[in-house]
């Protein structure tokens, strides 16, 4: 991720305004362990983290969404 961000900034100049989105896996049950991934991506220059949510029942989906986004 860091190399990609550096390449884009080098090719486009030092102008800000680029968003760097990183796709991710399903969130881990251990919140502390889970935060390692988005923190590492943010340190590399990612500005967005997308969480993958597997197909599930409506009740499970609501519980998952109720957790809210990880706070980095």
CHARMM-style PDB file with segment names, atoms N, HN, CA, C and O in Angstrom:
ATOM      1  N   UNK     1       0.824  -1.184   0.000  1.00  0.00      PROA
ATOM      2  CA  UNK     1       0.000   0.000   0.000  1.00  0.00      PROA
ATOM      3  C   UNK     1       0.871   1.252   0.000  1.00  0.00      PROA
ATOM      4  O   UNK     1       0.605   2.210  -0.726  1.00  0.00      PROA
ATOM      5  N   UNK     2       1.895   1.227   0.811  1.00  0.00      PROA
ATOM      6  HN  UNK     2       2.111   0.448   1.401  1.00  0.00      PROA
ATOM      7  CA  UNK     2       2.773   2.396   0.898  1.00  0.00      PROA
ATOM      8  C   UNK     2       3.396   2.707  -0.466  1.00  0.00      PROA
ATOM      9  O   UNK     2       3.459   3.870  -0.864  1.00  0.00      PROA
ATOM     10  N   UNK     3       3.854   1.678  -1.181  1.00  0.00      PROA
ATOM     11  HN  UNK     3       3.802   0.733  -0.857  1.00  0.00      PROA
ATOM     12  CA  UNK     3       4.466   1.893  -2.499  1.00  0.00      PROA
ATOM     13  C   UNK     3       3.448   2.430  -3.497  1.00  0.00      PROA
ATOM     14  O   UNK     3       3.774   3.294  -4.311  1.00  0.00      PROA
ATOM     15  N   UNK     4       2.222   1.927  -3.442  1.00  0.00      PROA
ATOM     16  HN  UNK     4       1.957   1.225  -2.781  1.00  0.00      PROA
ATOM     17  CA  UNK     4       1.170   2.401  -4.339  1.00  0.00      PROA
ATOM     18  C   UNK     4       0.889   3.883  -4.093  1.00  0.00      PROA
ATOM     19  O   UNK     4       0.804   4.666  -5.039  1.00  0.00      PROA
ATOM     20  N   UNK     5       0.747   4.262  -2.840  1.00  0.00      PROA
ATOM     21  HN  UNK     5       0.816   3.626  -2.071  1.00  0.00      PROA
ATOM     22  CA  UNK     5       0.493   5.661  -2.490  1.00  0.00      PROA
ATOM     23  C   UNK     5       1.650   6.530  -2.970  1.00  0.00      PROA
ATOM     24  O   UNK     5       1.426   7.597  -3.542  1.00  0.00      PROA
ATOM     25  N   UNK     6       2.870   6.091  -2.747  1.00  0.00      PROA
ATOM     26  HN  UNK     6       3.052   5.224  -2.282  1.00  0.00      PROA
ATOM     27  CA  UNK     6       4.038   6.865  -3.177  1.00  0.00      PROA
ATOM     28  C   UNK     6       4.073   7.002  -4.692  1.00  0.00      PROA
ATOM     29  O   UNK     6       4.379   8.076  -5.209  1.00  0.00      PROA
ATOM     30  N   UNK     7       3.761   5.920  -5.415  1.00  0.00      PROA
ATOM     31  HN  UNK     7       3.512   5.047  -4.996  1.00  0.00      PROA
ATOM     32  CA  UNK     7       3.751   5.977  -6.880  1.00  0.00      PROA
ATOM     33  C   UNK     7       2.713   6.967  -7.398  1.00  0.00      PROA
ATOM     34  O   UNK     7       3.001   7.758  -8.296  1.00  0.00      PROA
ATOM     35  N   UNK     8       1.521   6.925  -6.840  1.00  0.00      PROA
ATOM     36  HN  UNK     8       1.288   6.282  -6.110  1.00  0.00      PROA
ATOM     37  CA  UNK     8       0.469   7.841  -7.288  1.00  0.00      PROA
ATOM     38  C   UNK     8       0.872   9.282  -7.006  1.00  0.00      PROA
ATOM     39  O   UNK     8       0.701  10.157  -7.855  1.00  0.00      PROA
ATOM     40  N   UNK     9       1.396   9.523  -5.835  1.00  0.00      PROA
ATOM     41  HN  UNK     9       1.534   8.813  -5.145  1.00  0.00      PROA
ATOM     42  CA  UNK     9       1.809  10.896  -5.499  1.00  0.00      PROA
ATOM     43  C   UNK     9       2.964  11.364  -6.375  1.00  0.00      PROA
ATOM     44  O   UNK     9       3.030  12.534  -6.752  1.00  0.00      PROA
ATOM     45  N   UNK    10       3.863  10.460  -6.695  1.00  0.00      PROA
ATOM     46  HN  UNK    10       3.809   9.509  -6.389  1.00  0.00      PROA
ATOM     47  CA  UNK    10       4.996  10.811  -7.565  1.00  0.00      PROA
ATOM     48  C   UNK    10       4.496  11.113  -8.966  1.00  0.00      PROA
ATOM     49  O   UNK    10       4.920  12.094  -9.577  1.00  0.00      PROA
ATOM     50  N   UNK    11       3.591  10.276  -9.488  1.00  0.00      PROA
ATOM     51  HN  UNK    11       3.246   9.479  -8.992  1.00  0.00      PROA
ATOM     52  CA  UNK    11       3.091  10.455 -10.852  1.00  0.00      PROA
ATOM     53  C   UNK    11       2.161  11.667 -10.972  1.00  0.00      PROA
ATOM     54  O   UNK    11       2.138  12.330 -12.009  1.00  0.00      PROA
ATOM     55  N   UNK    12       1.414  11.949  -9.942  1.00  0.00      PROA
ATOM     56  HN  UNK    12       1.432  11.410  -9.100  1.00  0.00      PROA
ATOM     57  CA  UNK    12       0.446  13.046  -9.976  1.00  0.00      PROA
ATOM     58  C   UNK    12       0.974  14.318  -9.350  1.00  0.00      PROA
ATOM     59  O   UNK    12       0.276  15.333  -9.327  1.00  0.00      PROA
ATOM     60  N   UNK    13       2.173  14.283  -8.850  1.00  0.00      PROA
ATOM     61  HN  UNK    13       2.739  13.459  -8.868  1.00  0.00      PROA
ATOM     62  CA  UNK    13       2.704  15.442  -8.151  1.00  0.00      PROA
ATOM     63  C   UNK    13       2.344  15.371  -6.680  1.00  0.00      PROA
ATOM     64  O   UNK    13       1.738  14.397  -6.232  1.00  0.00      PROA
ATOM     65  N   UNK    14       2.697  16.354  -5.958  1.00  0.00      PROA
ATOM     66  HN  UNK    14       3.189  17.145  -6.322  1.00  0.00      PROA
ATOM     67  CA  UNK    14       2.482  16.338  -4.512  1.00  0.00      PROA
ATOM     68  C   UNK    14       1.097  16.836  -4.128  1.00  0.00      PROA
ATOM     69  O   UNK    14       0.809  17.019  -2.945  1.00  0.00      PROA
ATOM     70  N   UNK    15       0.236  17.058  -5.122  1.00  0.00      PROA
ATOM     71  HN  UNK    15       0.471  16.909  -6.083  1.00  0.00      PROA
ATOM     72  CA  UNK    15      -1.108  17.560  -4.816  1.00  0.00      PROA
ATOM     73  C   UNK    15      -1.864  16.545  -3.965  1.00  0.00      PROA
ATOM     74  O   UNK    15      -1.812  15.339  -4.202  1.00  0.00      PROA
ATOM     75  N   UNK    16      -2.557  17.069  -2.980  1.00  0.00      PROA
ATOM     76  HN  UNK    16      -2.600  18.049  -2.787  1.00  0.00      PROA
ATOM     77  CA  UNK    16      -3.436  16.215  -2.200  1.00  0.00      PROA
ATOM     78  C   UNK    16      -4.738  16.060  -2.962  1.00  0.00      PROA
ATOM     79  O   UNK    16      -4.872  16.563  -4.077  1.00  0.00      PROA
ATOM     80  N   UNK    17      -5.682  15.380  -2.378  1.00  0.00      PROA
ATOM     81  HN  UNK    17      -5.574  14.972  -1.471  1.00  0.00      PROA
ATOM     82  CA  UNK    17      -6.967  15.212  -3.024  1.00  0.00      PROA
ATOM     83  C   UNK    17      -7.213  13.798  -3.490  1.00  0.00      PROA
ATOM     84  O   UNK    17      -8.299  13.491  -3.982  1.00  0.00      PROA
ATOM     85  N   UNK    18      -6.236  12.933  -3.348  1.00  0.00      PROA
ATOM     86  HN  UNK    18      -5.354  13.182  -2.949  1.00  0.00      PROA
ATOM     87  CA  UNK    18      -6.440  11.544  -3.713  1.00  0.00      PROA
ATOM     88  C   UNK    18      -6.909  10.764  -2.493  1.00  0.00      PROA
ATOM     89  O   UNK    18      -6.418  10.967  -1.382  1.00  0.00      PROA
ATOM     90  N   UNK    19      -7.862   9.873  -2.717  1.00  0.00      PROA
ATOM     91  HN  UNK    19      -8.260   9.708  -3.620  1.00  0.00      PROA
ATOM     92  CA  UNK    19      -8.311   8.959  -1.675  1.00  0.00      PROA
ATOM     93  C   UNK    19      -7.738   7.594  -2.017  1.00  0.00      PROA
ATOM     94  O   UNK    19      -7.716   7.190  -3.180  1.00  0.00      PROA
ATOM     95  N   UNK    20      -7.285   6.902  -1.013  1.00  0.00      PROA
ATOM     96  HN  UNK    20      -7.304   7.229  -0.068  1.00  0.00      PROA
ATOM     97  CA  UNK    20      -6.714   5.573  -1.203  1.00  0.00      PROA
ATOM     98  C   UNK    20      -7.546   4.585  -0.396  1.00  0.00      PROA
ATOM     99  O   UNK    20      -7.520   4.581   0.834  1.00  0.00      PROA
ATOM    100  N   UNK    21      -8.286   3.748  -1.120  1.00  0.00      PROA
ATOM    101  HN  UNK    21      -8.308   3.752  -2.120  1.00  0.00      PROA
ATOM    102  CA  UNK    21      -9.232   2.825  -0.505  1.00  0.00      PROA
ATOM    103  C   UNK    21      -8.629   1.431  -0.482  1.00  0.00      PROA
ATOM    104  O   UNK    21      -8.126   0.940  -1.493  1.00  0.00      PROA
ATOM    105  N   UNK    22      -8.685   0.809   0.668  1.00  0.00      PROA
ATOM    106  HN  UNK    22      -9.093   1.207   1.489  1.00  0.00      PROA
ATOM    107  CA  UNK    22      -8.162  -0.546   0.824  1.00  0.00      PROA
ATOM    108  C   UNK    22      -9.302  -1.470   1.198  1.00  0.00      PROA
ATOM    109  O   UNK    22     -10.013  -1.234   2.175  1.00  0.00      PROA
ATOM    110  N   UNK    23      -9.470  -2.516   0.421  1.00  0.00      PROA
ATOM    111  HN  UNK    23      -8.892  -2.707  -0.372  1.00  0.00      PROA
ATOM    112  CA  UNK    23     -10.472  -3.522   0.749  1.00  0.00      PROA
ATOM    113  C   UNK    23      -9.951  -4.424   1.843  1.00  0.00      PROA
ATOM    114  O   UNK    23      -8.748  -4.669   1.939  1.00  0.00      PROA
ATOM    115  N   UNK    24     -10.832  -4.906   2.645  1.00  0.00      PROA
ATOM    116  HN  UNK    24     -11.809  -4.707   2.566  1.00  0.00      PROA
ATOM    117  CA  UNK    24     -10.406  -5.741   3.746  1.00  0.00      PROA
ATOM    118  C   UNK    24     -11.234  -6.996   3.859  1.00  0.00      PROA
ATOM    119  O   UNK    24     -12.158  -7.235   3.081  1.00  0.00      PROA
ATOM    120  N   UNK    25     -10.887  -7.774   4.829  1.00  0.00      PROA
ATOM    121  HN  UNK    25     -10.136  -7.580   5.461  1.00  0.00      PROA
ATOM    122  CA  UNK    25     -11.622  -8.990   5.107  1.00  0.00      PROA
ATOM    123  C   UNK    25     -12.712  -8.725   6.114  1.00  0.00      PROA
ATOM    124  O   UNK    25     -13.000  -7.582   6.470  1.00  0.00      PROA
ATOM    125  N   UNK    26     -13.299  -9.789   6.556  1.00  0.00      PROA
ATOM    126  HN  UNK    26     -13.065 -10.718   6.267  1.00  0.00      PROA
ATOM    127  CA  UNK    26     -14.324  -9.691   7.579  1.00  0.00      PROA
ATOM    128  C   UNK    26     -13.671  -9.331   8.906  1.00  0.00      PROA
ATOM    129  O   UNK    26     -12.567  -9.786   9.206  1.00  0.00      PROA
ATOM    130  N   UNK    27     -14.348  -8.525   9.686  1.00  0.00      PROA
ATOM    131  HN  UNK    27     -15.244  -8.156   9.441  1.00  0.00      PROA
ATOM    132  CA  UNK    27     -13.800  -8.056  10.958  1.00  0.00      PROA
ATOM    133  C   UNK    27     -13.590  -9.218  11.928  1.00  0.00      PROA
ATOM    134  O   UNK    27     -14.408 -10.133  12.015  1.00  0.00      PROA
ATOM    135  N   UNK    28     -12.486  -9.156  12.645  1.00  0.00      PROA
ATOM    136  HN  UNK    28     -11.821  -8.412  12.574  1.00  0.00      PROA
ATOM    137  CA  UNK    28     -12.165 -10.168  13.644  1.00  0.00      PROA
ATOM    138  C   UNK    28     -12.976  -9.929  14.911  1.00  0.00      PROA
ATOM    139  O   UNK    28     -13.404  -8.804  15.173  1.00  0.00      PROA
ATOM    140  N   UNK    29     -13.188 -10.973  15.692  1.00  0.00      PROA
ATOM    141  HN  UNK    29     -12.841 -11.887  15.479  1.00  0.00      PROA
ATOM    142  CA  UNK    29     -13.917 -10.832  16.962  1.00  0.00      PROA
ATOM    143  C   UNK    29     -13.096 -10.037  17.969  1.00  0.00      PROA
ATOM    144  O   UNK    29     -13.660  -9.300  18.778  1.00  0.00      PROA
ATOM    145  N   UNK    30     -11.780 -10.174  17.931  1.00  0.00      PROA
ATOM    146  HN  UNK    30     -11.322 -10.773  17.274  1.00  0.00      PROA
ATOM    147  CA  UNK    30     -10.877  -9.471  18.847  1.00  0.00      PROA
ATOM    148  C   UNK    30     -10.655  -8.058  18.316  1.00  0.00      PROA
ATOM    149  O   UNK    30      -9.927  -7.869  17.341  1.00  0.00      PROA
ATOM    150  N   UNK    31     -11.277  -7.067  18.948  1.00  0.00      PROA
ATOM    151  HN  UNK    31     -11.869  -7.220  19.739  1.00  0.00      PROA
ATOM    152  CA  UNK    31     -11.210  -5.684  18.464  1.00  0.00      PROA
ATOM    153  C   UNK    31      -9.779  -5.145  18.425  1.00  0.00      PROA
ATOM    154  O   UNK    31      -9.410  -4.445  17.482  1.00  0.00      PROA
ATOM    155  N   UNK    32      -8.971  -5.465  19.438  1.00  0.00      PROA
ATOM    156  HN  UNK    32      -9.271  -6.033  20.204  1.00  0.00      PROA
ATOM    157  CA  UNK    32      -7.586  -4.976  19.451  1.00  0.00      PROA
ATOM    158  C   UNK    32      -6.801  -5.535  18.275  1.00  0.00      PROA
ATOM    159  O   UNK    32      -6.061  -4.807  17.614  1.00  0.00      PROA
ATOM    160  N   UNK    33      -6.961  -6.824  18.016  1.00  0.00      PROA
ATOM    161  HN  UNK    33      -7.562  -7.416  18.553  1.00  0.00      PROA
ATOM    162  CA  UNK    33      -6.273  -7.443  16.876  1.00  0.00      PROA
ATOM    163  C   UNK    33      -6.800  -6.877  15.566  1.00  0.00      PROA
ATOM    164  O   UNK    33      -6.038  -6.683  14.619  1.00  0.00      PROA
ATOM    165  N   UNK    34      -8.101  -6.612  15.509  1.00  0.00      PROA
ATOM    166  HN  UNK    34      -8.720  -6.770  16.279  1.00  0.00      PROA
ATOM    167  CA  UNK    34      -8.711  -6.087  14.296  1.00  0.00      PROA
ATOM    168  C   UNK    34      -8.149  -4.720  13.922  1.00  0.00      PROA
ATOM    169  O   UNK    34      -7.977  -4.426  12.739  1.00  0.00      PROA
ATOM    170  N   UNK    35      -7.867  -3.895  14.902  1.00  0.00      PROA
ATOM    171  HN  UNK    35      -8.006  -4.134  15.862  1.00  0.00      PROA
ATOM    172  CA  UNK    35      -7.395  -2.546  14.624  1.00  0.00      PROA
ATOM    173  C   UNK    35      -6.003  -2.514  14.013  1.00  0.00      PROA
ATOM    174  O   UNK    35      -5.601  -1.498  13.447  1.00  0.00      PROA
ATOM    175  N   UNK    36      -5.267  -3.603  14.119  1.00  0.00      PROA
ATOM    176  HN  UNK    36      -5.594  -4.429  14.580  1.00  0.00      PROA
ATOM    177  CA  UNK    36      -3.924  -3.633  13.529  1.00  0.00      PROA
ATOM    178  C   UNK    36      -3.974  -3.444  12.017  1.00  0.00      PROA
ATOM    179  O   UNK    36      -3.132  -2.745  11.454  1.00  0.00      PROA
ATOM    180  N   UNK    37      -4.958  -4.064  11.349  1.00  0.00      PROA
ATOM    181  HN  UNK    37      -5.642  -4.633  11.807  1.00  0.00      PROA
ATOM    182  CA  UNK    37      -5.040  -3.957   9.880  1.00  0.00      PROA
ATOM    183  C   UNK    37      -5.338  -2.541   9.417  1.00  0.00      PROA
ATOM    184  O   UNK    37      -4.562  -1.999   8.630  1.00  0.00      PROA
ATOM    185  N   UNK    38      -6.435  -1.905   9.868  1.00  0.00      PROA
ATOM    186  HN  UNK    38      -7.066  -2.346  10.507  1.00  0.00      PROA
ATOM    187  CA  UNK    38      -6.680  -0.545   9.379  1.00  0.00      PROA
ATOM    188  C   UNK    38      -5.616   0.451   9.830  1.00  0.00      PROA
ATOM    189  O   UNK    38      -5.331   1.409   9.111  1.00  0.00      PROA
ATOM    190  N   UNK    39      -5.028   0.248  10.996  1.00  0.00      PROA
ATOM    191  HN  UNK    39      -5.259  -0.530  11.581  1.00  0.00      PROA
ATOM    192  CA  UNK    39      -3.949   1.153  11.427  1.00  0.00      PROA
ATOM    193  C   UNK    39      -2.746   1.031  10.507  1.00  0.00      PROA
ATOM    194  O   UNK    39      -2.141   2.039  10.143  1.00  0.00      PROA
ATOM    195  N   UNK    40      -2.392  -0.189  10.127  1.00  0.00      PROA
ATOM    196  HN  UNK    40      -2.884  -1.008  10.423  1.00  0.00      PROA
ATOM    197  CA  UNK    40      -1.264  -0.391   9.214  1.00  0.00      PROA
ATOM    198  C   UNK    40      -1.557   0.235   7.850  1.00  0.00      PROA
ATOM    199  O   UNK    40      -0.674   0.840   7.242  1.00  0.00      PROA
ATOM    200  N   UNK    41      -2.787   0.093   7.371  1.00  0.00      PROA
ATOM    201  HN  UNK    41      -3.504  -0.399   7.865  1.00  0.00      PROA
ATOM    202  CA  UNK    41      -3.154   0.680   6.083  1.00  0.00      PROA
ATOM    203  C   UNK    41      -3.151   2.206   6.165  1.00  0.00      PROA
ATOM    204  O   UNK    41      -2.721   2.873   5.224  1.00  0.00      PROA
ATOM    205  N   UNK    42      -3.624   2.761   7.276  1.00  0.00      PROA
ATOM    206  HN  UNK    42      -3.974   2.219   8.040  1.00  0.00      PROA
ATOM    207  CA  UNK    42      -3.602   4.222   7.451  1.00  0.00      PROA
ATOM    208  C   UNK    42      -2.168   4.730   7.496  1.00  0.00      PROA
ATOM    209  O   UNK    42      -1.859   5.774   6.923  1.00  0.00      PROA
ATOM    210  N   UNK    43      -1.298   4.001   8.169  1.00  0.00      PROA
ATOM    211  HN  UNK    43      -1.549   3.153   8.635  1.00  0.00      PROA
ATOM    212  CA  UNK    43       0.110   4.406   8.238  1.00  0.00      PROA
ATOM    213  C   UNK    43       0.753   4.372   6.859  1.00  0.00      PROA
ATOM    214  O   UNK    43       1.678   5.134   6.581  1.00  0.00      PROA
ATOM    215  N   UNK    44       0.261   3.484   5.994  1.00  0.00      PROA
ATOM    216  HN  UNK    44      -0.490   2.865   6.220  1.00  0.00      PROA
ATOM    217  CA  UNK    44       0.800   3.374   4.640  1.00  0.00      PROA
ATOM    218  C   UNK    44       0.192   4.410   3.695  1.00  0.00      PROA
ATOM    219  O   UNK    44       0.668   4.575   2.572  1.00  0.00      PROA
ATOM    220  N   UNK    45      -0.862   5.112   4.142  1.00  0.00      PROA
ATOM    221  HN  UNK    45      -1.249   4.978   5.054  1.00  0.00      PROA
ATOM    222  CA  UNK    45      -1.445   6.155   3.311  1.00  0.00      PROA
ATOM    223  C   UNK    45      -2.893   5.936   2.919  1.00  0.00      PROA
ATOM    224  O   UNK    45      -3.476   6.787   2.248  1.00  0.00      PROA
ATOM    225  N   UNK    46      -3.493   4.819   3.316  1.00  0.00      PROA
ATOM    226  HN  UNK    46      -3.020   4.127   3.861  1.00  0.00      PROA
ATOM    227  CA  UNK    46      -4.901   4.579   2.982  1.00  0.00      PROA
ATOM    228  C   UNK    46      -5.774   5.583   3.719  1.00  0.00      PROA
ATOM    229  O   UNK    46      -5.509   5.920   4.873  1.00  0.00      PROA
ATOM    230  N   UNK    47      -6.814   6.058   3.048  1.00  0.00      PROA
ATOM    231  HN  UNK    47      -7.029   5.784   2.110  1.00  0.00      PROA
ATOM    232  CA  UNK    47      -7.728   7.009   3.663  1.00  0.00      PROA
ATOM    233  C   UNK    47      -9.098   6.370   3.914  1.00  0.00      PROA
ATOM    234  O   UNK    47      -9.920   6.942   4.630  1.00  0.00      PROA
ATOM    235  N   UNK    48      -9.349   5.216   3.347  1.00  0.00      PROA
ATOM    236  HN  UNK    48      -8.682   4.751   2.765  1.00  0.00      PROA
ATOM    237  CA  UNK    48     -10.602   4.493   3.541  1.00  0.00      PROA
ATOM    238  C   UNK    48     -10.292   3.014   3.721  1.00  0.00      PROA
ATOM    239  O   UNK    48      -9.347   2.484   3.137  1.00  0.00      PROA
ATOM    240  N   UNK    49     -11.100   2.366   4.531  1.00  0.00      PROA
ATOM    241  HN  UNK    49     -11.868   2.796   5.005  1.00  0.00      PROA
ATOM    242  CA  UNK    49     -10.996   0.924   4.752  1.00  0.00      PROA
ATOM    243  C   UNK    49     -12.391   0.351   4.549  1.00  0.00      PROA
ATOM    244  O   UNK    49     -13.345   0.780   5.197  1.00  0.00      PROA
ATOM    245  N   UNK    50     -12.506  -0.620   3.646  1.00  0.00      PROA
ATOM    246  HN  UNK    50     -11.731  -0.968   3.119  1.00  0.00      PROA
ATOM    247  CA  UNK    50     -13.807  -1.237   3.405  1.00  0.00      PROA
ATOM    248  C   UNK    50     -13.818  -2.618   4.042  1.00  0.00      PROA
ATOM    249  O   UNK    50     -12.918  -3.428   3.823  1.00  0.00      PROA
ATOM    250  N   UNK    51     -14.824  -2.863   4.814  1.00  0.00      PROA
ATOM    251  HN  UNK    51     -15.555  -2.205   4.992  1.00  0.00      PROA
ATOM    252  CA  UNK    51     -14.961  -4.152   5.490  1.00  0.00      PROA
ATOM    253  C   UNK    51     -15.868  -5.058   4.678  1.00  0.00      PROA
ATOM    254  O   UNK    51     -16.926  -4.630   4.216  1.00  0.00      PROA
ATOM    255  N   UNK    52     -15.459  -6.307   4.504  1.00  0.00      PROA
ATOM    256  HN  UNK    52     -14.600  -6.655   4.880  1.00  0.00      PROA
ATOM    257  CA  UNK    52     -16.290  -7.282   3.817  1.00  0.00      PROA
ATOM    258  C   UNK    52     -17.204  -7.931   4.841  1.00  0.00      PROA
ATOM    259  O   UNK    52     -16.761  -8.335   5.916  1.00  0.00      PROA
ATOM    260  N   UNK    53     -18.468  -8.027   4.503  1.00  0.00      PROA
ATOM    261  HN  UNK    53     -18.828  -7.699   3.630  1.00  0.00      PROA
ATOM    262  CA  UNK    53     -19.436  -8.673   5.384  1.00  0.00      PROA
ATOM    263  C   UNK    53     -20.013  -9.863   4.643  1.00  0.00      PROA
ATOM    264  O   UNK    53     -20.605  -9.718   3.573  1.00  0.00      PROA
ATOM    265  N   UNK    54     -19.836 -11.038   5.220  1.00  0.00      PROA
ATOM    266  HN  UNK    54     -19.356 -11.156   6.089  1.00  0.00      PROA
ATOM    267  CA  UNK    54     -20.321 -12.253   4.577  1.00  0.00      PROA
ATOM    268  C   UNK    54     -21.849 -12.310   4.647  1.00  0.00      PROA
ATOM    269  O   UNK    54     -22.465 -11.681   5.508  1.00  0.00      PROA
ATOM    270  N   UNK    55     -22.447 -13.069   3.733  1.00  0.00      PROA
ATOM    271  HN  UNK    55     -21.947 -13.580   3.034  1.00  0.00      PROA
ATOM    272  CA  UNK    55     -23.906 -13.237   3.796  1.00  0.00      PROA
ATOM    273  C   UNK    55     -24.295 -13.823   5.151  1.00  0.00      PROA
ATOM    274  O   UNK    55     -23.631 -14.721   5.669  1.00  0.00      PROA
ATOM    275  N   UNK    56     -25.371 -13.303   5.709  1.00  0.00      PROA
ATOM    276  HN  UNK    56     -25.910 -12.573   5.289  1.00  0.00      PROA
ATOM    277  CA  UNK    56     -25.809 -13.737   7.033  1.00  0.00      PROA
ATOM    278  C   UNK    56     -27.278 -13.400   7.222  1.00  0.00      PROA
ATOM    279  O   UNK    56     -27.889 -12.740   6.382  1.00  0.00      PROA
ATOM    280  N   UNK    57     -27.833 -13.855   8.323  1.00  0.00      PROA
ATOM    281  HN  UNK    57     -27.337 -14.391   9.006  1.00  0.00      PROA
ATOM    282  CA  UNK    57     -29.239 -13.570   8.620  1.00  0.00      PROA
ATOM    283  C   UNK    57     -29.400 -12.077   8.918  1.00  0.00      PROA
ATOM    284  O   UNK    57     -28.425 -11.381   9.203  1.00  0.00      PROA
ATOM    285  N   UNK    58     -30.623 -11.604   8.849  1.00  0.00      PROA
ATOM    286  HN  UNK    58     -31.415 -12.169   8.617  1.00  0.00      PROA
ATOM    287  CA  UNK    58     -30.898 -10.200   9.138  1.00  0.00      PROA
ATOM    288  C   UNK    58     -30.498  -9.858  10.573  1.00  0.00      PROA
ATOM    289  O   UNK    58     -29.962  -8.778  10.823  1.00  0.00      PROA
ATOM    290  N   UNK    59     -30.749 -10.753  11.504  1.00  0.00      PROA
ATOM    291  HN  UNK    59     -31.184 -11.630  11.302  1.00  0.00      PROA
ATOM    292  CA  UNK    59     -30.399 -10.504  12.905  1.00  0.00      PROA
ATOM    293  C   UNK    59     -28.889 -10.366  13.072  1.00  0.00      PROA
ATOM    294  O   UNK    59     -28.419  -9.456  13.755  1.00  0.00      PROA
ATOM    295  N   UNK    60     -28.134 -11.260  12.453  1.00  0.00      PROA
ATOM    296  HN  UNK    60     -28.516 -11.998  11.897  1.00  0.00      PROA
ATOM    297  CA  UNK    60     -26.672 -11.183  12.526  1.00  0.00      PROA
ATOM    298  C   UNK    60     -26.152  -9.918  11.859  1.00  0.00      PROA
ATOM    299  O   UNK    60     -25.212  -9.294  12.351  1.00  0.00      PROA
ATOM    300  N   UNK    61     -26.767  -9.537  10.732  1.00  0.00      PROA
ATOM    301  HN  UNK    61     -27.531 -10.044  10.333  1.00  0.00      PROA
ATOM    302  CA  UNK    61     -26.343  -8.323  10.032  1.00  0.00      PROA
ATOM    303  C   UNK    61     -26.568  -7.102  10.910  1.00  0.00      PROA
ATOM    304  O   UNK    61     -25.707  -6.224  10.974  1.00  0.00      PROA
ATOM    305  N   UNK    62     -27.706  -7.030  11.584  1.00  0.00      PROA
ATOM    306  HN  UNK    62     -28.405  -7.743  11.531  1.00  0.00      PROA
ATOM    307  CA  UNK    62     -27.985  -5.890  12.463  1.00  0.00      PROA
ATOM    308  C   UNK    62     -27.011  -5.841  13.633  1.00  0.00      PROA
ATOM    309  O   UNK    62     -26.570  -4.759  14.021  1.00  0.00      PROA
ATOM    310  N   UNK    63     -26.666  -7.002  14.204  1.00  0.00      PROA
ATOM    311  HN  UNK    63     -27.025  -7.881  13.889  1.00  0.00      PROA
ATOM    312  CA  UNK    63     -25.675  -7.023  15.288  1.00  0.00      PROA
ATOM    313  C   UNK    63     -24.318  -6.543  14.781  1.00  0.00      PROA
ATOM    314  O   UNK    63     -23.610  -5.808  15.469  1.00  0.00      PROA
ATOM    315  N   UNK    64     -23.968  -6.964  13.579  1.00  0.00      PROA
ATOM    316  HN  UNK    64     -24.543  -7.562  13.020  1.00  0.00      PROA
ATOM    317  CA  UNK    64     -22.685  -6.583  12.990  1.00  0.00      PROA
ATOM    318  C   UNK    64     -22.633  -5.062  12.771  1.00  0.00      PROA
ATOM    319  O   UNK    64     -21.652  -4.413  13.134  1.00  0.00      PROA
ATOM    320  N   UNK    65     -23.669  -4.515  12.189  1.00  0.00      PROA
ATOM    321  HN  UNK    65     -24.466  -5.042  11.894  1.00  0.00      PROA
ATOM    322  CA  UNK    65     -23.722  -3.078  11.915  1.00  0.00      PROA
ATOM    323  C   UNK    65     -23.750  -2.285  13.219  1.00  0.00      PROA
ATOM    324  O   UNK    65     -23.176  -1.198  13.291  1.00  0.00      PROA
ATOM    325  N   UNK    66     -24.400  -2.805  14.235  1.00  0.00      PROA
ATOM    326  HN  UNK    66     -24.866  -3.687  14.177  1.00  0.00      PROA
ATOM    327  CA  UNK    66     -24.495  -2.107  15.524  1.00  0.00      PROA
ATOM    328  C   UNK    66     -23.125  -1.922  16.173  1.00  0.00      PROA
ATOM    329  O   UNK    66     -22.952  -1.032  17.007  1.00  0.00      PROA
ATOM    330  N   UNK    67     -22.150  -2.752  15.799  1.00  0.00      PROA
ATOM    331  HN  UNK    67     -22.291  -3.474  15.122  1.00  0.00      PROA
ATOM    332  CA  UNK    67     -20.795  -2.590  16.339  1.00  0.00      PROA
ATOM    333  C   UNK    67     -20.192  -1.264  15.915  1.00  0.00      PROA
ATOM    334  O   UNK    67     -19.312  -0.732  16.592  1.00  0.00      PROA
ATOM    335  N   UNK    68     -20.661  -0.732  14.800  1.00  0.00      PROA
ATOM    336  HN  UNK    68     -21.376  -1.164  14.250  1.00  0.00      PROA
ATOM    337  CA  UNK    68     -20.111   0.512  14.287  1.00  0.00      PROA
ATOM    338  C   UNK    68     -18.758   0.290  13.640  1.00  0.00      PROA
ATOM    339  O   UNK    68     -18.225  -0.820  13.671  1.00  0.00      PROA
ATOM    340  N   UNK    69     -18.200   1.336  13.056  1.00  0.00      PROA
ATOM    341  HN  UNK    69     -18.632   2.237  13.031  1.00  0.00      PROA
ATOM    342  CA  UNK    69     -16.905   1.203  12.389  1.00  0.00      PROA
ATOM    343  C   UNK    69     -15.778   1.118  13.422  1.00  0.00      PROA
ATOM    344  O   UNK    69     -15.907   1.629  14.534  1.00  0.00      PROA
ATOM    345  N   UNK    70     -14.681   0.472  13.046  1.00  0.00      PROA
ATOM    346  HN  UNK    70     -14.576   0.057  12.142  1.00  0.00      PROA
ATOM    347  CA  UNK    70     -13.541   0.481  13.952  1.00  0.00      PROA
ATOM    348  C   UNK    70     -12.973   1.891  14.073  1.00  0.00      PROA
ATOM    349  O   UNK    70     -12.886   2.618  13.083  1.00  0.00      PROA
ATOM    350  N   UNK    71     -12.600   2.261  15.248  1.00  0.00      PROA
ATOM    351  HN  UNK    71     -12.670   1.671  16.052  1.00  0.00      PROA
ATOM    352  CA  UNK    71     -12.037   3.590  15.488  1.00  0.00      PROA
ATOM    353  C   UNK    71     -10.533   3.472  15.482  1.00  0.00      PROA
ATOM    354  O   UNK    71      -9.950   2.819  16.347  1.00  0.00      PROA
ATOM    355  N   UNK    72      -9.903   4.103  14.509  1.00  0.00      PROA
ATOM    356  HN  UNK    72     -10.377   4.634  13.806  1.00  0.00      PROA
ATOM    357  CA  UNK    72      -8.454   4.016  14.363  1.00  0.00      PROA
ATOM    358  C   UNK    72      -7.815   5.234  14.983  1.00  0.00      PROA
ATOM    359  OT1 UNK    72      -6.590   5.363  14.970  1.00  0.00      PROA
TER     360      UNK     72
END
